[in-house]
Amino acid sequence: MSLHRRLTRGSAGRSGDQPHRNRSGHSLFLGLVLAGAAAVCGVATFEHLLAQANQAPPISIPVRFTDIRQAAGITWREDGTPTEEKNYLETMGTGLAWIDYDQDGLLDLYLVQAAATEWYTPPQPLYSALYHNNGDGTFTDVTKKAGVGAERLYGQGVAVGDYDNDGYPDLYVMGYGRAILYHNNGDGTFTDVTEKAGVADRGQWSSSAAFFDYDRDGHLDLVVCNYLQWTAETNIWCGEKRPGYRAYCHPDNYRGQKLALFHNNGDGTFTNVSEKSGLGAPEAKGLGIVAVDLTNDGWPDIFVANDTWPNFLFINNRDGTFRDVSYTSGVAASEDGKYEAGMGTDSADVDGDGWFDLYVTHLDFELNRLYHNNHDETFDDVTYYSRIGTKASELSGVSMKFLDYDNDGWSDICQANGAMVDNVQLYHSEVTYPESKLMFRNLGQGKFEKVSELLGPDFMRPTVGRGLAVGDFDNDGDLDIAIINRDDYIQFLRNDGGNANHWLEVKLVGTKAARDGTGAALKLVSEGFTQYQQAKGGMSYMSAHDQRIHFGLGQRKTIDSLEITWLSGTVDKLTNVPIDQIITVKEGAGITPRHFPRIPAK
């Protein structure tokens, strides 16, 4: 994170963003304008843009997010372990995960915690927490019974994946100095199998990770982002040398670490293939990662958001190795050639052309970047074209996730923000430490408008946001958001109103492919409107999400078809698909019965 730079430079960026346009303005004229822009930028064909523009919903529905943490009974609080020494590790915050660990059809919540250190003694014992969803809007702390407290690990991020294909999702908890793999025993308990599995990542500062099947052998592999070569002994003084002005340092003061790739051997063990695969070659300062097929060849690729360092894009060579196209693709830096403070990231098809684009969050006085996929292993920085522009230039974007919060069929952007320096106002009076969240609503064809202020006071309440995870915890068809806040309670934001539009959620069950369906590509057609989704790995910042695939349908009442292409090569083509339901699709067998209890709103 560009901490020191932010203290020493002023506001930058362009002004004069184009005014917002409501979806009701998506007329034939707008279709012609977009088509002209497409011809220049190589975005998509006229026919495609015009067809999708005509399908864009002309109205929106009112949505509010309500913080239900207290009502849900979640009393856990993140300990930021603050000290006067401003040890770099303290400012990072932690992540969280939605995980249906007991497979009862309800999402549970895992929260990653820091730990006591030689420089910090907490007021009470610290542990990462697993909260069980009781099915009535409340949660119960079952950490001790489950055995997933990760005590004495200075935690950072978490990844979720069923690495042994037994039908129960497992937990990979990352931290400073090592990581832990918890195997789900299927009876409400977990076993630490880190040493046996060979994924301790010992001596590294692991931040984020993604389970994905890079060689398509039906077993989930694991790619891990590692951050800086920092220790308390090498922590230096940054900021002015007067009382209260010491600050967290710039990452340029420390060398980066390297990515780690662990190949799943199919027997409960993994082999470190970082060097052999090519992923472990370049120095990294990785904080965010997403595993997604960006070339539409059916093989998952890897994008990494690096902190003040070139972002990485690795294309899958389909032979166990990856090709580094970071620079040639155009995603290593901003359009003006700057390496920014990459943290949160995700990938989605924001303009409906069937190719997945990329988004990266950055600190204040930088811009959050949207990269458009040109279908040829190159990307264009369309931050201004998308109308995102400078609308968040005084906010520090940490984590983000694409989600269709209003179920209109277009992927929106939710972002958690919070400055990295707790005394930032001593240096920049216009910047605060706690910051409000952002929601950019997709107007269609990759144009966005900021709608944060419309989503209620709980959404706008300033916090020091870190990890963000998205999931439908109450199974009502709209997506809810949980956010870790540094040195504070979490925010548990229930989506109220999104399900006024129609929707579909799909739980994948692989047979030849990995059991949880990771890597599958989905194409849904509803009354002529086409959407593309993928079962991705990683995403956001140090966090993991609802593994079910979510489609918003707007006011469309029928689904023409749902096509699922699994990594095994199996293709399931479904018709007569119901709406406003969560369905389970088993590879090669179609829709199979499964109950997902709905939690009534209170």
C-alpha positions, 0 to 999 in steps of 0.5 A: 500500500502506498502509505508514505507516498499518500502522506507526501503528495497532493490530490491528483487525477482528472476532473470533468467526468461526464454526467451520469445517465439513467438507464432510461436514456439507453435509447437507439441514439445511445446504442449508436454512440456506444457502437461508435465508441466500440469501433474505436476501442475494439469493445464489441459489435454494434449489433451486440451493444444495441441488443443489450442496450434495448434490454437494459431495465429502464427503472431501478428498485429501492434497495437498502442495506441494514446492519444486523450484526447485533441482532444476529448475535455476532460479538466478535471484534477484530483486534488491530494490535495497534502500537506506537511503533507503527509496525507495518503488519498492524494496518493490514486488517483481516479477511472473512469468508462465507462457508456452508461448513455443515452443508445444511443449505445456510451460509455460515461466517468465518472471521480471521483474527490477529494474534499477540506478538512480541510487541503487543499483548491483547486484553483478552485471548485472540482467535479467529471465529466460526459463526454457525447460521441458526436459520432464524437470523441469528448466529452462534459462535462454534469456534471451539467445537469446530477447532478452527480458532487459529490461535497464535497465528497472526491471521490475514486472509482466508480461502474456501474450497473442497480440496478432497472432493468429499462434499464439505468445504475446507478452510485455508487460513493465511497469516504472517509467517505461516498458513493453516489448512483445516480439513472439514471432517463433515461432522461440524469439526475440522482437523489441522492437516497443514503439515501433512498436506504440505501447504504451510507456506512457512516463512512467508507473509501470506495474504490472499489465496484462490482454490482453482483447478489449473490443470483440469484434473478434477482436484482443486489446486491452491495459489497463494499471494505473499506480500513483503519481506518485513519483520519487526526488527526491520520496521523503520520510522516513517512520517515526521519525527514529532509526537503523534506523526509517526506513520506506517511506511511505504512498501517500497522500503521492503522487498516483495515475496513471491507467489506460491502454487501448490498442486493437488496430488489427489491424495490429501497432499500438495506439491509446491510447483511455484517455480516449475509453473512460472508463477514463482519467478517474479517478485510480488507484493500480492494482496488480491487475487482472482482465478478466472478464465480471461481468454475463453479457452476453458482454462483458468488464468490468474490475476494478482493485484500487487501493492505499488508493484506491477500487477500480474496476469498469468495466462494458462498454457494448458500444460501445467505452466503459465505465461506472464503477459502482465506488461503486454496485456496492459494490466500491469499499470494504469493507463498513464504507466503508474504502479498503484496500490493494488489491493482488492480485485475481482473479474466480471463481464461488465458489458455483456460481451461474454468476456471477463473484465478486471477491477482493482482498488487503490488508495486515495489520490489514486484511481480504482481501475477498470480494465476492459477485456479486448478478447486478444489477451490485452486490456484497456484501462476504461476507468474514465470511459466507464464513468467511474473516473475520479468519483472515489479519489479521496477514498482508500479502496481496500476490498471490492466485489462484483455483485448484482445488488439489485438483481437487474442482470448487470454486475455492480461494484461494491467497495469497502474503504478505509485509510491505511494511516490512522493519523492521516488527517495530520497530513491531509485534512480532506481525508479521514481514517474511517470511510464510507462504502461505495456502490457503483451501479452498472447502467449496462455496457460497462457504464456505472453511476455511484449510488452509495448514498441511496443505500441507507445510513448503515451502508454509508456509515464510515468504518476502517474497512478491510475484508469484504465478502458477499453471500446470500445468507438468508436465501432470499435471492438478494446478495448480502455483504459482510465487512471486517473493520480494523479494530472494530466490530464487523458490519453485517449488511442485509440486502433489503429490497433486491429481491423485488426483481427476479433471480436465480442462484445455482449451486454446482456439484461436480462429478468429473470436475472438482466437486464444488464446480470451481472453474465452470462457465455459465451462460444464461438466456432470459427472454433474449437477454444473455448473462455470463458467469464463472465459478471463480477462485479468490476475489476481493481482499483476503476473503471468500464468498458464497460459492453459489452462482447468482443471476439477477433477472430484472423483471424477466419472468422466464429463463430460456436456457442455462448452459454450464460448461464444466472444467471436465469438458462436460456441457449441461444444457438446461431448459424449463429452469425455474426462477426465484429459486436456488437450484442444485445442478449436478454435472451430467445429471441436471437439476437435483433436489436440495433444500435451502431454508429461507430465513424470514425477514424480521 
